[in-house]
Amino acid sequence: MTSATPPPSTSGSVSAASGSGLSSKGLSAGKIGAIGGAIIGISCIAPAYTLTSGLGPTISQVGVHTPAILLIGFVPMLLVVFGYRELNTAMPDSGTTFTWATRAFGPWLGWMGGWGLISATVLVLSNLAAVAVDFLFLLLAQIFGEPGIADLTRVLWINIPVTIVLTAAAAWISYRGVEATQKIQVWLVAFQVLALGWFVIAAFFHVSNGTAFDPTPVELGWFNPAEAGDFSTVAAAVSLSIFLFWGWDTVITMNEEAKNPEKTPGRAAMLTIVAIVIIYLACTVAVISFAGVGTDGLGAGNPENQESIFAALAGPVMGPFAVLVSIAVLSSSLASLQSTMVSPSRTILAMGHYRALPKRYGNISPRYKSPSVATVTSAGAAIIFYVVMRLLSENALWDTITALGLMVCFYYGVTGLACIWYFRRSLFKGPKNFFFRFLFPLVGGVTLLVIFVTTAIDSLDPDYGSGSSVFGIGLVFVLGIGVLLLGVVIMIFQSRRHPAFFRGETLAQGVHAG
């Protein structure tokens, strides 16, 4: 039992400073089960979208050893899940990383953990919107048989308004609560999984018939991390693979809306990440087996195919049914655009509720029992970021994918270590505590923080990512570290304007009673 934690307040008011401060936000309770949570989690990760955006760059880094890299990226994620599960069991709070890091380490690191989550989701929302618009016009071109329609996505005065409309629509659905989100996600997730399954089967059919572009027999060495390259290469590729896996923690942010807040979110997270690794390995092996890793033609290592591997391969693999993959990627990006709104809005809600942000961010919609100001703020920030990046450069927008990996490694790593420190009195009380509260979160958290530091150093090089730079410094570093430093500035400003949280008066640092 959590030490000095008062019963949750049904009114959503912050508890007295003498306790931990944990309290209900007024969200709609008892609405999400383990399967429903896993569906939203898979939707948030968006396998069709993330694979088409991230698989090509990963293959370009490590070639046929991409399956090994995916497994390496999967392991720290899986280990951190155990830390999330233990923390959620003790403190089911929608603020997740923000709340838990505050309880473990105090308000300053807790605030930055929350900022890392919020900024990561805002960055990915901008990319989701970009991919959704690209595939919307590609789909229209395929339906009407007019290839020129696909080029409309590069016309800014068309692209930007369409992107704003899609983002606003996603925010509106999220505003209507988790039940509306769940109902829509079931169909969108089912379709994209079926389309990806069709792609995998069709690719292996071509390989077996000898009609693949560059038939490449599957070997066990593909799954061997020792053959993937030096540490920097592996770290860079793992950073990209983390982008592929990131998003499962959205199911944890819905803990106050789950049917069993202490258990259901952890189970949903485990179901999500296991399902995703199976989907990813199947699709990756199919792509490499069909196309090879060469840099010419349909080769998965061809720079011209990096932006969207499925756009390049769907036609040759599936023939006239390639339109299904386009629909799948479109539905995947739209589904994730909507479900990803869940995570930052609930973190912002918690930060407003505990006065780490202005009080208005803790407002709840009386009708839908969902974050109101926080949801609108998340959508607005994503739109502003997208417009600015798109006007600057399309390369700048795509560099946010790698920059996203930096922030994800940061806040996942902080959460893993928060688990250890918060449960420090009970770490060695039995095998379960040793593995789930200490060893697994330690290995996962430290691994992700090491990748964060390594990637940050490597991204100083202007050649890292798209090759864009600012004053000779790589754009990936500027975006990733720059956004985190912006968080430091906002945090200091908040500490002067709203000092109660930073004094521990609204959410107190503590330790599990053991």
Phi, psi and omega per residue, in radians:
M1 nan 2.438 -3.123
T2 -1.167 2.352 -3.127
S3 -1.238 2.416 3.031
A4 0.960 0.585 3.129
T5 -1.788 2.032 -3.107
P6 -1.337 2.846 3.072
P7 -1.018 2.508 3.129
P8 -1.016 2.514 3.127
S9 -1.553 2.160 3.133
T10 -1.255 -0.299 -3.129
S11 -1.497 -0.183 -3.120
G12 1.457 0.058 3.135
S13 -1.328 2.648 3.136
V14 -1.321 2.386 -3.103
S15 -1.266 2.965 -3.127
A16 -1.113 2.671 -3.090
A17 -1.127 -0.315 -3.135
S18 -1.209 -0.375 3.102
G19 -1.788 -2.895 -3.131
S20 -1.269 -0.502 -3.087
G21 1.681 -0.133 -3.130
L22 -1.108 2.314 -3.127
S23 -2.794 2.827 -3.137
S24 -1.186 2.593 3.137
K25 -1.713 -0.161 -3.093
G26 1.645 0.220 3.107
L27 -1.216 2.808 3.138
S28 -1.219 2.067 -3.009
A29 -1.644 2.716 3.003
G30 1.186 0.556 -3.037
K31 -1.834 -0.411 -2.993
I32 -2.055 2.227 3.050
G33 -1.702 -3.096 -3.074
A34 -1.124 -0.769 -3.121
I35 -1.187 -0.782 3.111
G36 -1.070 -0.706 3.097
G37 -1.120 -0.718 3.126
A38 -1.121 -0.659 3.107
I39 -1.096 -0.776 3.100
I40 -1.141 -0.661 3.104
G41 -1.095 -0.801 3.107
I42 -1.102 -0.706 3.112
S43 -1.075 -0.733 -3.118
C44 -1.141 -0.719 3.067
I45 -1.158 -0.599 3.062
A46 0.993 1.269 -3.041
P47 -0.977 -0.713 -3.129
A48 -1.146 -0.757 3.122
Y49 -1.173 -0.861 -3.067
T50 -1.162 -0.624 3.113
L51 -1.173 -0.781 -3.104
T52 -1.183 -0.462 3.135
S53 -1.576 -0.639 -2.983
G54 -1.864 -0.315 -3.071
L55 -1.201 -0.759 -3.138
G56 -1.031 -0.906 3.106
P57 -1.030 -0.616 3.127
T58 -1.202 -0.748 3.102
I59 -1.097 -0.647 3.121
S60 -1.114 -0.428 3.138
Q61 -1.433 -0.800 -2.974
V62 -2.249 0.104 3.023
G63 1.046 -2.294 -3.047
V64 -1.193 -0.184 3.141
H65 -1.541 0.211 3.101
T66 -0.995 -0.705 3.070
P67 -0.993 -0.664 3.109
A68 -1.127 -0.712 3.129
I69 -1.114 -0.696 3.112
L70 -1.099 -0.681 3.108
L71 -1.168 -0.681 3.102
I72 -1.107 -0.764 3.121
G73 -1.149 -0.536 -3.126
F74 -1.238 -0.659 -3.034
V75 -1.064 -0.939 3.127
P76 -1.086 -0.579 3.076
M77 -1.069 -0.816 -3.125
L78 -1.087 -0.732 -3.124
L79 -1.154 -0.671 3.114
V80 -1.192 -0.526 3.105
V81 -0.976 -0.692 3.138
F82 -1.089 -0.689 3.083
G83 -1.108 -0.761 3.092
Y84 -1.025 -0.767 -3.089
R85 -1.097 -0.761 3.139
E86 -1.145 -0.764 3.126
L87 -1.119 -0.704 -3.132
N88 -1.168 -0.622 3.115
T89 -1.091 -0.692 -3.134
A90 -1.408 -0.607 -3.049
M91 -2.446 1.316 3.112
P92 -1.230 1.649 -3.064
D93 -2.351 2.400 -3.066
S94 -1.131 -0.279 3.122
G95 -1.301 -0.249 -3.136
T96 0.652 -1.952 -3.050
T97 -0.907 -0.780 3.130
F98 -1.017 -0.886 -3.091
T99 -1.182 -0.818 -3.062
W100 -1.189 -0.740 3.124
A101 -1.154 -0.594 3.078
T102 -1.138 -0.787 3.127
R103 -1.113 -0.620 -3.093
A104 -1.466 -0.839 -2.974
F105 -1.933 -0.191 -3.099
G106 1.853 3.033 -2.958
P107 -1.173 -0.557 -3.023
W108 -1.243 -0.892 3.110
L109 -1.224 -0.581 3.080
G110 -1.076 -0.768 3.132
W111 -1.072 -0.755 -3.129
M112 -1.195 -0.573 3.050
G113 -1.088 -0.765 3.081
G114 -1.105 -0.714 3.113
W115 -1.101 -0.695 3.107
G116 -1.031 -0.745 3.119
L117 -1.149 -0.825 -3.099
I118 -1.088 -0.836 -3.090
S119 -1.162 -0.641 3.098
A120 -1.084 -0.779 -3.116
T121 -1.210 -0.611 3.092
V122 -1.137 -0.709 3.103
L123 -1.088 -0.782 -3.090
V124 -1.244 -0.535 3.071
L125 -1.052 -0.681 3.117
S126 -1.139 -0.670 3.107
N127 -1.233 -0.689 3.094
L128 -1.029 -0.765 3.126
A129 -1.093 -0.716 -3.130
A130 -1.094 -0.811 -3.141
V131 -1.156 -0.702 3.126
A132 -1.025 -0.782 -3.136
V133 -1.169 -0.749 3.118
D134 -0.997 -0.845 -3.083
F135 -1.337 -0.401 3.030
L136 -1.083 -0.839 -3.138
F137 -1.257 -0.581 3.066
L138 -1.110 -0.734 3.117
L139 -1.109 -0.760 3.112
L140 -1.087 -0.654 3.114
A141 -1.129 -0.688 3.137
Q142 -1.224 -0.700 -3.117
I143 -1.153 -0.756 -3.070
F144 -1.642 -0.020 3.117
G145 1.140 0.497 -3.139
E146 -2.102 1.634 -3.098
P147 -0.968 -0.487 -3.109
G148 -1.114 -0.419 3.140
I149 -1.089 -0.629 -3.127
A150 -1.073 -0.499 -3.117
D151 -1.310 -0.216 -3.141
L152 -1.110 -0.393 3.140
T153 -1.119 -0.346 3.140
R154 -1.564 -0.063 3.087
V155 -1.537 1.882 -2.959
L156 -1.041 -0.686 -3.088
W157 -1.224 -0.243 3.004
I158 -1.661 -0.809 -3.060
N159 -1.049 -0.856 -3.032
I160 -1.128 -0.823 3.102
P161 -1.078 -0.680 3.122
V162 -1.114 -0.719 3.116
T163 -1.076 -0.742 3.138
I164 -1.104 -0.728 -3.139
V165 -1.103 -0.793 -3.129
L166 -1.111 -0.740 3.141
T167 -1.140 -0.721 3.123
A168 -1.133 -0.679 3.117
A169 -1.133 -0.723 3.109
A170 -1.096 -0.710 3.125
A171 -1.137 -0.664 3.139
W172 -1.093 -0.749 3.121
I173 -1.140 -0.763 3.124
S174 -1.083 -0.655 3.132
Y175 -1.065 -0.523 -3.095
R176 -1.367 0.025 3.004
G177 1.813 2.943 -3.043
V178 -1.211 -0.458 3.119
E179 -1.155 -0.751 3.085
A180 -1.100 -0.705 3.102
T181 -1.063 -0.824 -3.076
Q182 -1.107 -0.752 -3.104
K183 -1.073 -0.710 -3.137
I184 -1.260 -0.692 -3.041
Q185 -1.171 -0.569 -3.124
V186 -0.943 -0.837 -3.086
W187 -1.292 -0.689 -3.124
L188 -1.169 -0.706 3.122
V189 -1.186 -0.772 -3.131
A190 -1.036 -0.742 -3.109
F191 -1.145 -0.795 -3.079
Q192 -1.188 -0.606 3.104
V193 -1.155 -0.722 3.105
L194 -1.135 -0.705 3.130
A195 -1.142 -0.733 3.104
L196 -1.149 -0.662 3.079
G197 -1.083 -0.717 3.083
W198 -1.069 -0.776 3.129
F199 -1.045 -0.788 -3.119
V200 -1.090 -0.834 -3.125
I201 -1.100 -0.754 -3.136
A202 -1.129 -0.680 3.130
A203 -1.101 -0.801 3.134
F204 -1.206 -0.499 3.060
F205 -1.110 -0.758 3.085
H206 -1.105 -0.713 -3.141
V207 -1.087 -0.789 -3.119
S208 -1.178 -0.504 -3.136
N209 -1.545 -0.113 -3.110
G210 1.341 0.307 -3.120
T211 -1.833 0.155 3.113
A212 -1.271 2.761 -3.131
F213 -1.091 -0.858 3.126
D214 -2.489 1.352 -3.068
P215 -0.951 2.153 -3.082
T216 -2.224 1.898 -3.103
P217 -1.064 2.416 3.120
V218 -1.221 2.354 3.113
E219 -2.233 2.643 3.124
L220 -1.096 -0.489 3.134
G221 -1.065 -0.396 3.102
W222 -1.041 -0.473 -3.047
F223 -1.743 0.163 -3.093
N224 -1.706 1.892 -3.117
P225 -1.078 -0.467 -3.096
A226 -1.139 -0.357 -3.100
E227 -1.735 0.093 -3.006
A228 -1.404 -0.313 3.137
G229 2.306 -2.986 -3.130
D230 -1.301 3.050 -3.016
F231 -1.090 -0.725 -3.120
S232 -1.109 -0.701 3.119
T233 -1.125 -0.797 3.133
V234 -1.115 -0.730 -3.139
A235 -1.097 -0.723 3.129
A236 -1.128 -0.752 -3.130
A237 -1.197 -0.683 3.114
V238 -1.133 -0.635 3.090
S239 -1.031 -0.703 3.083
L240 -1.204 -0.682 -3.129
S241 -1.184 -0.498 3.075
I242 -1.120 -0.641 3.031
F243 -1.018 -0.661 -3.127
L244 -1.166 -0.646 -3.078
F245 -1.557 -0.360 -2.998
W246 -1.091 2.501 3.061
G247 2.194 -0.271 -3.119
W248 -1.082 -0.464 -3.069
D249 -1.227 -0.145 3.050
T250 -1.000 -0.626 -3.113
V251 -1.149 -0.453 3.117
I252 -1.316 -0.605 -3.126
T253 -1.166 -0.258 3.101
M254 -1.615 0.271 -3.027
N255 -1.032 -0.619 -3.136
E256 -1.270 -0.198 3.122
E257 -1.861 0.043 -3.108
A258 -1.427 2.776 -3.136
K259 -1.218 -0.560 3.056
N260 -2.327 1.540 -2.968
P261 -0.949 -0.557 -3.088
E262 -1.371 -0.515 -3.010
K263 -1.982 -0.756 -3.004
T264 -1.002 -0.831 -3.109
P265 -1.030 -0.695 3.123
G266 -1.124 -0.732 3.115
R267 -1.139 -0.722 3.129
A268 -1.113 -0.681 3.131
A269 -1.123 -0.731 3.128
M270 -1.132 -0.773 3.100
L271 -1.047 -0.727 -3.110
T272 -1.070 -0.915 -3.000
I273 -1.253 -0.575 3.082
V274 -1.196 -0.761 3.111
A275 -1.072 -0.713 -3.105
I276 -1.149 -0.747 -3.103
V277 -1.137 -0.595 3.088
I278 -1.150 -0.809 3.123
I279 -1.060 -0.797 -3.081
Y280 -1.125 -0.788 -3.126
L281 -1.114 -0.721 3.141
A282 -1.093 -0.812 -3.119
C283 -1.192 -0.678 -3.128
T284 -1.138 -0.818 3.126
V285 -1.105 -0.677 3.124
A286 -1.115 -0.770 -3.139
V287 -1.092 -0.839 -3.106
I288 -1.167 -0.707 3.140
S289 -1.097 -0.678 -3.111
F290 -1.381 -0.832 -2.959
A291 -1.801 -0.274 -3.035
G292 1.243 -3.018 -3.113
V293 -2.055 0.323 -3.137
G294 -1.195 2.919 -3.086
T295 -1.782 0.158 3.136
D296 -2.011 2.694 3.039
G297 0.957 -2.236 -3.108
L298 -1.469 0.065 -3.129
G299 -0.932 2.403 -3.092
A300 -1.169 -0.263 3.098
G301 -1.627 0.028 3.137
N302 -1.215 2.138 -3.132
P303 -0.958 -0.522 -3.129
E304 -1.222 -0.291 3.132
N305 -1.725 -0.017 -3.018
Q306 -1.167 -0.660 -3.044
E307 -1.114 -0.618 3.135
S308 -2.730 1.701 -3.077
I309 -1.131 -0.602 -3.125
F310 -1.283 -0.570 3.085
A311 -1.082 -0.581 -3.136
A312 -1.401 -0.628 -2.975
L313 -1.782 -0.343 -3.037
A314 -1.019 -0.794 -3.137
G315 -1.057 -0.972 3.124
P316 -1.048 -0.561 -3.087
V317 -1.447 -0.773 -2.976
M318 -1.928 -0.061 3.116
G319 1.069 -2.329 -3.094
P320 -1.132 -0.269 3.139
F321 -1.533 0.107 3.120
A322 -1.025 -0.463 3.139
V323 -1.035 -0.452 3.121
L324 -1.133 -0.642 3.111
V325 -1.204 -0.687 3.093
S326 -1.063 -0.742 3.101
I327 -1.139 -0.679 -3.124
A328 -1.118 -0.773 3.141
V329 -1.177 -0.691 3.096
L330 -1.095 -0.850 -3.127
S331 -1.160 -0.598 3.124
S332 -1.131 -0.823 -3.123
S333 -1.191 -0.672 3.093
L334 -1.164 -0.725 3.127
A335 -1.105 -0.769 -3.138
S336 -1.222 -0.626 3.081
L337 -0.988 -0.705 -3.128
Q338 -1.344 -0.837 -3.076
S339 -1.236 -0.517 3.123
T340 -1.157 -0.401 3.070
M341 -1.040 -0.435 -3.085
V342 -1.067 -0.767 -3.001
S343 -1.192 -0.991 -3.115
P344 -1.143 -0.594 -3.104
S345 -1.131 -0.646 -3.136
R346 -1.370 -0.511 3.037
T347 -1.226 -0.765 3.085
I348 -1.089 -0.700 3.092
L349 -0.991 -0.846 -3.127
A350 -1.114 -0.705 -3.139
M351 -1.151 -0.626 3.046
G352 -1.225 -0.690 -3.126
H353 -1.079 -0.717 -3.128
Y354 -1.620 0.188 3.060
R355 1.175 0.389 3.003
A356 -1.363 -0.334 2.987
L357 -2.232 2.907 3.107
P358 -0.887 2.561 -3.009
K359 -0.951 -0.562 -3.046
R360 -1.111 -0.421 3.136
Y361 -1.234 -0.213 3.079
G362 -1.601 0.158 -3.120
N363 -1.235 2.517 3.118
I364 -2.045 2.451 3.064
S365 -1.177 2.128 -3.126
P366 -1.057 -0.567 -3.077
R367 -1.429 -0.825 -3.012
Y368 -1.732 -0.117 -3.124
K369 0.945 0.744 3.137
S370 -2.232 2.818 3.093
P371 -1.067 2.244 -3.098
S372 -1.681 -1.221 -3.137
V373 -1.054 -0.666 -3.102
A374 -1.126 -0.691 3.136
T375 -1.178 -0.786 3.108
V376 -1.092 -0.688 3.128
T377 -1.116 -0.751 3.126
S378 -1.048 -0.816 -3.140
A379 -1.136 -0.762 -3.133
G380 -1.085 -0.734 3.124
A381 -1.125 -0.712 3.128
A382 -1.118 -0.725 3.140
I383 -1.126 -0.810 -3.134
I384 -1.071 -0.792 -3.129
F385 -1.085 -0.760 -3.128
Y386 -1.074 -0.835 -3.097
V387 -1.062 -0.788 -3.129
V388 -1.096 -0.834 -3.114
M389 -1.140 -0.686 -3.110
R390 -1.186 -0.667 3.121
L391 -1.216 -0.569 3.117
L392 -1.229 -0.946 -3.073
S393 -3.059 2.492 3.055
E394 -1.170 -0.586 3.073
N395 -1.081 -0.666 3.133
A396 -1.057 -0.678 3.139
L397 -1.148 -0.756 -3.102
W398 -1.276 -0.431 3.069
D399 -1.180 -0.296 3.116
T400 -1.159 -0.388 3.112
I401 -1.094 -0.823 3.124
T402 -1.225 -0.678 3.101
A403 -1.085 -0.593 3.093
L404 -1.011 -0.726 3.135
G405 -1.002 -0.641 3.104
L406 -1.049 -0.859 -3.071
M407 -1.227 -0.617 3.111
V408 -1.129 -0.809 3.100
C409 -1.014 -0.663 -3.119
F410 -1.126 -0.958 -3.009
Y411 -1.382 -0.488 3.009
Y412 -1.168 -0.745 3.126
G413 -1.077 -0.752 3.112
V414 -1.068 -0.698 -3.134
T415 -1.152 -0.720 3.109
G416 -1.038 -0.780 -3.138
L417 -1.259 -0.544 3.092
A418 -1.079 -0.637 3.117
C419 -1.051 -0.815 -3.117
I420 -1.083 -0.810 -3.054
W421 -1.247 -0.646 -3.114
Y422 -1.200 -0.625 -3.121
F423 -1.711 0.377 -2.982
R424 -1.038 -0.420 3.139
R425 -1.351 -0.285 -3.038
S426 -2.172 0.255 -3.042
L427 -1.062 -0.591 -3.021
F428 -1.953 0.382 3.084
K429 -1.635 1.291 3.108
G430 1.801 2.719 -3.110
P431 -1.041 -0.695 -3.105
K432 -1.046 -0.847 3.133
N433 -1.115 -0.694 -3.116
F434 -1.054 -0.806 -3.087
F435 -1.374 -0.854 -2.991
F436 -1.431 -0.483 -3.124
R437 -1.797 -0.297 -3.077
F438 -2.119 -1.215 -2.962
L439 -1.126 -0.908 -3.091
F440 -1.096 -0.894 3.100
P441 -1.077 -0.590 3.141
L442 -1.129 -0.899 -3.127
V443 -1.108 -0.797 3.139
G444 -1.122 -0.823 -3.101
G445 -1.137 -0.810 -3.140
V446 -1.134 -0.727 3.118
T447 -1.013 -0.805 -3.119
L448 -1.177 -0.652 3.108
L449 -1.214 -0.608 3.059
V450 -1.126 -0.741 3.092
I451 -1.110 -0.668 3.084
F452 -1.006 -0.865 -3.110
V453 -1.153 -0.787 -3.119
T454 -1.083 -0.802 -3.135
T455 -1.154 -0.668 3.121
A456 -1.077 -0.764 3.132
I457 -1.133 -0.823 -3.125
D458 -1.115 -0.584 -3.077
S459 -1.325 -0.089 2.999
L460 -1.109 -0.483 3.136
D461 -1.213 2.210 3.132
P462 -1.026 -0.399 -3.129
D463 -1.369 -0.155 3.141
Y464 -1.253 2.376 -3.124
G465 1.325 -2.305 -3.073
S466 -1.345 -0.205 -3.086
G467 1.645 0.001 3.116
S468 -1.353 2.677 -3.117
S469 -2.577 2.851 3.055
V470 -2.247 1.978 -3.096
F471 0.937 0.682 3.081
G472 1.441 0.018 3.120
I473 -1.849 2.364 -3.107
G474 -0.936 2.409 -3.094
L475 -1.103 -0.571 3.123
V476 -1.065 -0.758 3.107
F477 -1.127 -0.771 -3.121
V478 -1.054 -0.764 -3.131
L479 -1.196 -0.887 -3.054
G480 -1.166 -1.008 -3.106
I481 -1.264 -0.594 3.125
G482 -1.062 -0.727 3.135
V483 -1.180 -0.680 3.089
L484 -1.116 -0.714 3.109
L485 -1.164 -0.597 3.039
L486 -1.040 -0.665 3.083
G487 -1.075 -0.671 3.110
V488 -1.085 -0.745 -3.139
V489 -1.099 -0.806 -3.135
I490 -1.133 -0.673 3.131
M491 -1.073 -0.791 3.129
I492 -1.099 -0.713 3.102
F493 -1.076 -0.779 3.138
Q494 -1.116 -0.632 -3.118
S495 -1.141 -0.457 3.105
R496 -1.454 -0.668 -3.088
R497 -1.418 -0.640 -3.060
H498 -2.334 1.323 -2.982
P499 -1.331 -0.232 -3.026
A500 -0.997 -0.795 -3.139
F501 -1.083 -0.761 -3.077
F502 -1.264 -0.227 3.027
R503 -1.612 -0.010 -3.126
G504 1.368 0.337 -3.069
E505 -1.475 -0.423 -3.093
T506 -1.894 -0.380 3.099
L507 -2.629 1.829 -2.965
A508 -1.531 2.548 3.011
Q509 -1.206 2.522 -3.103
G510 -2.762 -3.010 3.126
V511 -2.525 2.522 3.120
H512 -1.148 2.436 -3.044
A513 -1.153 -0.369 3.129
G514 1.416 nan nan
